[in-house]
Amino acid sequence: MRAKLLLVTTAFAALALAPIEATAQTKPAGAKVDAFMQQWDTDHDGTLSADEVKKAADARFDALDGDHDNTLDRKELRGIVTAKEMTKADGDKDKTLDKTEYEAVVADRFKAADPDQDGTIDKKELNSRAGKALLRMLQ
């Protein structure tokens, strides 16, 4: 009887602690934001300007361009850009994005992540849904 009680108590304790563990697992995302800000906030003002984000986007584009053909196809983008974004940005309809087209998607996501329209993104904005979508293109 005691063994069953101990087993049930342990199970309930594990279930009760599950939300705490889930919360702890989200902390690395904040650490990623901090590291990203540290790397790309070149003027150290605590925000990312459009120019700083463009530099990050260019570096990410180069890293994603595995075949070094100066374009990114769907395979290289690996779900980073939605089909709708791809269609909108692919001006020459070649089913790839060149650096300028990629930058256009980044610029759209930057605008979405900058709700106060001050031309910069702070940590709070970068942690928003739109900010995280932007980060997926930049990390």
N, C-alpha and C positions, 0 to 999 in steps of 0.2 A: 504494500500500500504506500509506504514511504517512497519507494522508488518511483512509483507512478506520479506521486505528488511532486517530487523533485523534477521529474521529466517534464511535466506540465508547466511548472513554474519556470524552468529553464527556457522552454519554448516561448512562453509569454514574454519573458525578459528579452529574448532575441528579437521577437516581433516589435516590442516597444522601442528597442534601440535601432531598428532598421532606419527610421527617418533621420536619426542622428548621423548614421553612417552615410546615407545618401547626401546629406548636407555637406559632410566632410569631403565627399568626392567632387563636389562642385567647386571647391576652393582652387584647385589647379587652374580652372578657367580664369579666375581673377589673377592668378600668378602669370598666366599667359598674357593677359591684358597689360599687366605691369611691365613685363619683359618687352612686349611689343612697343609700349610707350617709351620705355627707356631707349630702345634701339632707334626708333624713328623720330622721336621728338628732339630734333637736332638743336633747336633753340632753347630747349629745356624750360618751356613756359607752362608745362603741364597739359598742353593740348596738341592735337595734330592738325596742321593746316592742310589745305588741298595740295600744296606743293610737297609737303612731307609724305602725304599718302600716295601721291603720284610716284615719288621715288621708291616707296615700298612696293607699289604695284609693278613698276618696271623691273625691280629685282625679282619679284615673284614670277613675272612673265618669263624672264630669262631662265629661272630655275625650272619652270614647268615645260619649257620648250626643249624636250628631250632629244628631238631629232635636229635641232638647230636650224630649222627652216624659216624662222622668224614668224611663225604662225602657231596657233594652238588649235588642235582639232578636239572633237568631243572626248577622245580617249585621253589626251593630255590634260584636259580640263577636269576629268574624273568627277563630274557632278558639281563642280564649283560654280558653274553658271547654269541657270535654268534654260530650258528650251526657248522660252519666251524672250529672255534676255539675249540669247544667242541670235535668234531671228532678228530682233530689233537692232543689235549692234553689228551684225554681219552685212555691212553695206554693199559689198561686192558679191554677196550671195555665193561664196565659194565654200561654205560650211566650215570655215575656220575663222579665227579671230587673229588679226595682226595686232601689234602693240597698241596702235591708236584705237582700234575697236575695243580691245580689252580695257584700255584706260577709260573709254566712254562708259562701260559697265561699272567700273570702279567709281567714276564720277557720279553716276546715278545712285549708287549705293551710299556714297558719301553724303549726297543731298538728303537721302532718306534718314541717315543716321544723325543729321544735324537739324533737329526740329526747331531750334531757336534761330536758325539761319544766320549764325554769326560767323560762318566760314571756318569754324574749327570744331573739332570733336574732342571732348574731354573723356575721362575714364567712365563716367556715368553713362554718357551717350554711347561709348564703345561697348559697354555691357548691356545695352538695350538689344532688343531683337534685331533691329536694323543694323546696329553696330556689329553684332556677331556675324550677320550676313556679310558685312564688309570685311571683317577679319578673315572669314573663310577664303576670300579672294587674295588676301595679303599674307597669310601665314602658310 
